[in-house]
Amino acid sequence: MQAIILRLKILLAILFVIMVVGTVGFVFIEKKSIVEAAYFIIVTLATVGYGDIHPVTQMGRFFTIILIVTGVGTFLGVIANIKEMMLAKREIESRKNKLNMESRSRRNVTPSSAKPKEQNALAR
């Protein structure tokens, strides 16, 4: 579980850097406002792509290609790691429940030879 959490932290940090670099890049390359650039990055990385904002320069298009390849992969990696963490937690809980059920059943079952002393005395 610790490895999943570490991987998720790394992917989130990379995603944050991609978003910051992408926003700053579109502010300078495409002359967009910070809000428009951040909006474009989020829409692009989430693969929504409304089409209301799009790159118009060759450099902007090239920059967008790089962002799509790196950002979408990282975004999907974050989603996959969150899902993996949820499944790992469910598996751990399932194992705990199974172990608890086994330990309870062992405590409740008494061997037939281990009858209480009073029952052995009364049986004679």
Summary of the structure (lengths in Angstrom):
residues: 124
radius of gyration: 29.2
end to end distance: 58.8
largest distance: 101.3
contacts: 303
relative contact order: 0.11
helix: 79%
strand: 0%
